[in-house]
Amino acid sequence: MNHAENAYGLWLLVVFNSAIFIMFAFSFFKPQTARDWRTFGAFAAFVVALFAEMYGFPLTIYLLSGWLQTRYPTLDLMSHNSGHLWATLLGTKGDPHLGLLHIASYVFLAAGFLLLSSAWNVLYHAQRQAKLATAGPYAHVRHPQYLAFVLILLGFLLQWPTLLTLLMFPVLLLMYARLASTEEAEMQTRFGDDYARYAGQTPGFFPRLRRQPATH
């Protein structure tokens, strides 16, 4: 087959894109504790796995090549567009970069990075004042930074799904849930009744559509 657009084996792009997103997330998250570094390290591993398949070696395409070639005989497996598997599986026509899922992925990515930045800013000032972070995004959810990472991961999965990142995603969700639980136990010990009242009024990860009135 004559490949019109062989987009793989571009390892410099793997390094460049991975570095850009990892440094971008680092500038917003600024890990300090061992827990922060575990959170950030898991995110970095996901990003590297993603771009390694996007521009390096298409492992998912390779493993599914027999099924894909049988079901979609005219599909050029080595073209970049073929890596946008949702477009192929859903049978959408045209440039996948202009599809609804791809546009939605940018919305998730932008929302995730904005939330990550906003949450870190609130947490940084609260830590400097030895206070409980309850302003900004912390007024709506108790763990906005973990939620931000999940939004970013979902954005990447909408844009370029791979078998490895799809397997990593639920593992990362479990990891973030466990880290959040550990963090809550520490906050309960440190702030006592203040944290108990805050946790009773504020959801963990999913903001309420309507804020409950504060209890007195």
Secondary structure, 3 states (H helix, E strand, C coil): CCCCCECCCCHHHHHHHHHHHHHHHHHHHCCCCHHHHHHHHHHHHHHHHHHHHHHHCCHHHHHCHHHHHHHCCCCCCCEHHHHCHHHHHHCCCCCHHHCHHHHHHHHHHHHHHHHHHHHHHHHHHHHHCCCCCCCHHHHCCCCHHHHHHHHHHHHHHHHCCCHHHHHHHHHHHHHHHHHHHHHHHHHHHHHCHHHHHHHHHCCCCCCCCCCCCCCC
